[in-house]
Amino acid sequence: MDIDKSVLELRERLKYIQDIFGPKENENVLLLRAKLQEFEDQLSRLESAEQIRQLSSLEDLFDFLEKKLERQLSPMDKVRIVRHPQRISLKDILEHVYDNYTEIGGQDEYSVDPSMLIARAYITRRVGNKVYNQSVMVIGQEKGHGQEFRNGGSVKPWGNAKALQYMKVAETENIPIHAYVNTPGAFPIEDYPGAAQQIARNLYEMAGLRVPVIAIFSEGGSGGAEAIGLADVRLMLSHGYYSVISPEGAAAIEGRIRQGQRVPPELVETCAKQLKITAEDNLSLGLVDRIVQEPVLGARTEHYDFFRTLRQEVINATDEIILNVRGMNYFRTKAIMRQKKSPGANAENIFVRWKLGSGARDRLLWKRYQRFMRLSRHAVLDRRSMGQKIVDFGVDLGWSVHSFFKYDFWRKHQKKFSNLAEDVGAEFQVILNKCFAPIKRIKGSLATTEGDANGNEQCQLTQLSRWEEQEAESKKEYVSLKAKRDTTITCPNTPIHGCLDMWAPDLYGEWAGVCIHCGHHFPMEYEWYLSNVYDKDSIREFNAQIEAKNPLSYEGLDLKLEEAKSKTGMKSSCMTFEATINGVHVVTAMLAAGFRGGSVGAAEGEKFIRAVDRARKKHFPFMAYVHGTAGIRIQEGTLGVIQMPRCTMAVRRYLEDGGLYLVVYDTNSYAGPVASFLGCSPYQFAIRSSRVGFAGLGVIQETTGMPVDPHYHGAYQALSRGHIQGVWDRREMRKNVYQALQTVGGRNLYYR
């Protein structure tokens, strides 16, 4: 027996335990350290037999106390486990879970982004005397074991673009996707394609992937996790965490820690507990389907039994998805359900072909949509009475029936006849032109000038389209409170452009908060837009009874929500309504910065989804006006972050039905909403002087360690990066929205 090697292994085990429990003084850790030190001190004085006996006793003590420490793990301890360099990596999984693989899209530091690893792999199954090699596309964040070039699994935008590229390849080849989520969060950079843009693109495309997707979560950090986490089955490792934000980030926000200050460890521990980030928490919230049990104190490279368990789980999950959408599956489905309850069962004994036909693919997409629409509904406070719910259901059903007969049935056949009539008419027109050409030439030579009126009429007849004059500016019923101050305002661009001071009643009244010298936009309340963009008395709010609540019982959130409701008169940061702009009906979802920074939680997500669904059923254009959003509401944990894929899927369904989706940003718009259901719009615009991006300047500087230009998130910077399609003057928003409604959008915009 090699005593020195065994002692070295015990030292490494002790070092690992100390790393996991951090600065906390744990009596069991202290005992292990003392016993190991005592053994090493007297090792040279012991006989060989006694060395072996005491070493064996010490190893037994380590085994016993490690199991005891396992039961004492706090949520923050589990965070330290998944971040530890000895934690299993994606390459370890490829080596031990799959039978063979080829890494694609670059290797190690020579990859376009080493944080994202892609591999084409296969699983070999022996059923009876036959052997089946079943291909899968494996995609996931790779940390390695302390490899700095992998950036800790923090993926840059082009890494997520690479992942999306090979997801589409898997769809083309009709093979399942296994996505391994192991990231503290996306790398916050706006260089094209931009972190927010690319995550939004990934979510939008993943919602429509016509192949099974299985996600396995180890470390799921906010939007970075969602970039590859939208899946039909979501598994989670028992020592992993899945959260809207890192515990340190939450503690910095809750403790109002400024840059350079140290976050108290006690506050970090408290936030980790309140955010409900563990596997057990996420399973109870319904956000993951099953937990994959790991060895004591987390899976490491030497735990070969765990790799066998993980292999069984991913095979079972893939089989489950396939059989749920395909025929001839009754007995195999029952067998797989029994296997999931029997840890020792072998999932490879039952053959399931991992290829889907056209009908099965359609059912897969519908089941995926329904699954995500059900998530987090329990976290919403709906104060509607039962009678009101019945009435609303009846109205929705009526619009669905109306839309089906008017658009899907009647218009479909009407278009065929009208297209045929147009073609026949065009053919006859050519014949008539030939026949009457000589007569027209004679009349033309005899014609004289008939005056301006006739010329105008001819011009109107020959124009392809004529832009109608905008109606006069409607009477402004809302006057900003800032306009009532008898003071002068200095423009921040005065040192550059020499702007003169402006009187507040003029600036916030007649000038709509815009500097008349340089065009700088001062912030305006959302009520100004409701009064000046939409037709007078046309706004009809709906789903106002849906309120934000505190689903995780997060300390202090109830009071903060009540204060926000009392201050703003709103029940959540999202207001949904129908209105008209120059007579054109439009459904709008507005995020108001005054309510908890415009942050999005379960209530806001639910209201947004219902607004999109209403626009789809009524065949109205849909607009998201973002008066400001700070991102996902961190106090709702993963119930907040799950709104990113939920709302994106609702938007995708609306767009595929031919709808027009406009997004207009104002003030500060950051993080999760921009990286999902807002960022996936093909038509995004920003009010001048707004700021749009994935993360604030402080977060970018702290994460990247690089200085950031103060105008990094400016509207014109976002325009140059391709994030938005135009920058608007606030005073022209009504005109610009109306023009967009008339000129862009999908095939089913029948209001034109």
C-alpha positions, 0 to 999 in steps of 0.5 A: 500500500502506498502510504504517501499517495493515500495521505496526499489524496486525503489532503486533497479531499480536505482541501476540497472540503475547506474550499466548499465550506469557505470561511465558515468554521465547521467543527467537522472540518476542524476535526478532519484537519486535526486528525490528518495533521496528527496522523502526519506528525506521527507517521514516521514513528509508526510501524508499517502495520500500524500506519495501514491500520490508522490510515484505514481508520482515518479514511473511514472517518473522512467517509463518515464526516463527508456524509455528515457534511453533505446534510449540512450544505447550505445553498451557498455551499452548493454554489461553491461546489459547482464553481470548484475546479474539480467539478466535472466538466463537459469534456468529462461527460463526453468521455464517460456518458457517450460512446464516441464523439467528435468536437466541432466548431473549434477546439480548446483555445482555438475555438471562436469561443472556448466557453461553448463546446459543441460535439457530435456524439452517439450513444450505443444501445444493445437490444437483444442481438442488435446494436444501435448507434444513436446520434445526438448533438451535444452543446454546453458551456465548458469551464474545464478544470481551471483553464483560464482561456475558457473564461469560467464558462461565461459565453460571449455572443459569438459562442451562443451564435455557434451553439445556435448554428449547430442546433439548426444543424441538428434540426436539419439532421433530425437528431436530438440535442443534449444541452449542458448548462454550466455558466455563471452568466453570459459575458456582458458585451454589446459588440455585434451581435451583442449579448442581449441580441444573441440570447434573444435570437437563441431563445426565439429559434429554440422555441421552434426547433423541431427536434427533442431538446434535453437540458441538464443544469449544473450552474444556471446563471440567469440569461446565460443559462437560458441561451441554451436552456429552453428544452422539452425536459429539464434535468438538474444535478442535485448539487447544482444551482439555477438562479436569476442572478448570482448570490453575490450579485443579489447581495450587492443589489440588496445591500446597495454595495458600491463598486469597490466595496466588499459584499458581507459574506452573511448577506451573500448566504442570506440571498442564496437561501432566499433566492431558492436556487437549489435543485430541490427548490427549482423542482418544487417550483416546477421549473425542472422535471427531475433531479440527477443525484450526485455523490457526496459533496458533488460529482468529480472526475473520479465518480464513475458511477455518477456518469452511468447514472447521468447516461441513464437519465439522458437516455430516459429523457430522450426516449420520454420525449420521443414516445410522447409525440409518436404512435405505437408507444404504450408498452414502452412508455409504461416501461420507461415510467417504471425505470424512472422509479427504479434507480438500478434499471437499465434504460438501454434495454428498450429501443426507441428510434430517435427520429421524428416524422412531420406529424410528430414534430408538429406535436413536439412544438405544441407540447413544448409551447403548452409546457412553458405556458403553464410554468410559473402561473401559480406565482401570479396574483389574479384578483378576478372573480369567478364570474369575470374569469368566465366572461373573459374566457367566453370573450376569448373563445368568441374571438378565436371562433371569429378569427378562424372563420374570418381569416383562416377560412373565408379570407383564405378562399377569398384570396384565391378568387381575388388572385384569380380575378386579378390575373384574368383582369391583367390579361384582358388589360394587355389585350385592351391596351393593344386594341385601343392604342391607336385611338389613345395616340390620336386623342393624346395629340389633340389634348390640351392642358386642362389645368392644375386640378386635372393634373392633381387628379391624374397625379393621384391616379398614377401614384402607387400610394399616397401618404395621408396628411397626419391629423392635427396634434391632439389636445394634450390632456396630461401635463408633466408635474415637472412643468409646474416648477418655476425654475430653469433647466440646464441641458447636460450638453451645454459644455459641448453645444452651448445650449441655453437654459430653458424654463421648466414649463416650456421644456416639459410642456410645449417642448415635450422634454426635448432641448430645442438647441441640441435635441437632448431628451429629458425623461418624461413620465409614461402618462405623457406617451399615453396622452400624446401617442394614442387617439383620445379616449381610445385606451382600454386596459385589460388584465388589470386585476393581475398583480405582482406578488412575493412567490418566494416569500422573499424578505422585505419584498411584500412591503416594497411591492405595496409601496410601489402599488401605492405610489404608481397606482399600478398592480405590476410594472406591466400595463396592457391595453387596446387603443387606436393610433389614427384609427388603427387598432393596436394592442400594447404592453407597456413596462413602466420604470416607476414600478420597481424599475420596470422589472419583470416577474411572473405577473408581468410575464403572464400579462405580456403573454395574454396581451400577445395572445389577444393580439393574435386572436384579434389579428391586431398589431402588437407593440411593446413600449418599454418606458424602462426596465431594469431586467428580471425581478431578482426577488422572484428567482427562477420564477422571474427568469423563466419569463424569458422563454415563456414570453419569447415563445408567445411572441414567436407563435404570434409572428408565425401567425403573421402578426406585426410586433413593434418594440419601442425603447425609452430611458434605460432598458437592460438585461433579461427582457431585452435579451429575450421577448423584446430583443427577438422583435424584427422591428425595434426602435428607440427614443433618442437619449434612451439606453439599451443593452444587456448589462449596466456600465458597472457590471460590465466594468466589474466583469470584464475589467475594462473601462467602458465608454459612458455612451456605450449603451446609447441609442445611436450606438445600439443602432450602429450595432444593429440592435435597433432599426431606428432612433426616434424623436419623442415628439414624432413617436405617434407619426413614426408608429403610425408609419410603421403600422402602415409599412412593415409587418407580417402577411396577415395584417388585415387592418391595412 
